[in-house]
Amino acid sequence: MVEQGKIARNTGATWIMGDPNNPDGYEIKHTDLDGIIFDIAAHGWAGSQKNPGSEGNVAHPNPKRRLAKFDERRARR
């Protein structure tokens, strides 16, 4: 996370919160050049997807952390 944060900041991102020097931190929030907030996290988020809607999409490897209330919506994809 530390190195990715440095890369983001060196290319114009602005740090908002989180410890940018803690490699095991929960998450680090930045804004991009358009002011859009994004996170850098050491571990993926349950339910996150690499290429949503595309064939062969890679989803988070730990489906047990997914919330059941979203199962119906996932099934429609």
C-alpha positions as CSV (number, residue, x, y, z in Angstrom):
1,M,0.0,0.0,0.0
2,V,2.8,2.4,0.8
3,E,4.4,2.1,-2.7
4,Q,1.0,2.3,-4.5
5,G,0.1,5.4,-2.5
6,K,3.4,7.1,-3.4
7,I,2.8,6.3,-7.1
8,A,-0.7,7.8,-6.9
9,R,0.5,10.9,-5.1
10,N,3.4,11.4,-7.6
11,T,0.9,11.3,-10.5
12,G,-1.4,14.0,-9.0
13,A,-3.6,12.3,-6.4
14,T,-4.2,14.1,-3.1
15,W,-4.1,12.1,0.2
16,I,-7.2,12.5,2.3
17,M,-7.0,10.1,5.2
18,G,-5.4,6.9,6.5
19,D,-1.7,6.4,7.4
20,P,0.1,6.4,4.1
21,N,3.2,4.9,5.7
22,N,1.5,1.8,7.3
23,P,1.8,-1.2,4.9
24,D,-0.8,-3.1,6.9
25,G,-3.3,-0.2,7.2
26,Y,-7.0,-0.6,6.7
27,E,-7.2,1.7,3.7
28,I,-5.8,5.0,2.4
29,K,-8.1,7.5,0.7
30,H,-7.1,9.9,-2.0
31,T,-8.7,12.1,-4.6
32,D,-7.8,11.9,-8.3
33,L,-7.3,15.0,-10.5
34,D,-11.1,15.3,-11.0
35,G,-11.8,15.2,-7.2
36,I,-13.1,11.6,-7.3
37,I,-12.3,9.7,-4.1
38,F,-10.6,6.3,-4.3
39,D,-9.2,3.8,-1.8
40,I,-6.0,1.9,-1.7
41,A,-6.3,-1.2,0.5
42,A,-4.0,-4.0,1.5
43,H,-6.8,-6.5,1.1
44,G,-9.5,-6.7,-1.4
45,W,-13.1,-5.9,-0.6
46,A,-15.8,-8.7,-0.5
47,G,-18.0,-8.3,-3.5
48,S,-15.4,-6.3,-5.5
49,Q,-15.0,-7.2,-9.1
50,K,-12.1,-6.7,-11.6
51,N,-14.2,-6.2,-14.7
52,P,-17.9,-5.9,-13.8
53,G,-20.2,-7.2,-16.5
54,S,-17.5,-8.7,-18.7
55,E,-17.2,-12.4,-19.6
56,G,-14.7,-14.2,-17.3
57,N,-15.0,-11.4,-14.7
58,V,-12.9,-12.1,-11.6
59,A,-14.7,-11.5,-8.3
60,H,-13.3,-11.4,-4.8
61,P,-12.0,-14.8,-3.8
62,N,-13.8,-14.9,-0.5
63,P,-17.5,-15.1,-1.2
64,K,-18.3,-15.9,2.4
65,R,-17.8,-12.3,3.2
66,R,-20.5,-11.2,0.7
67,L,-23.8,-9.9,2.0
68,A,-26.8,-12.2,1.3
69,K,-29.1,-9.2,0.7
70,F,-27.3,-8.6,-2.6
71,D,-27.4,-12.2,-3.9
72,E,-30.6,-11.5,-6.0
73,R,-29.0,-8.6,-7.7
74,R,-25.8,-10.6,-8.4
75,A,-27.9,-13.4,-10.0
76,R,-29.3,-11.0,-12.5
77,R,-25.9,-10.2,-14.0
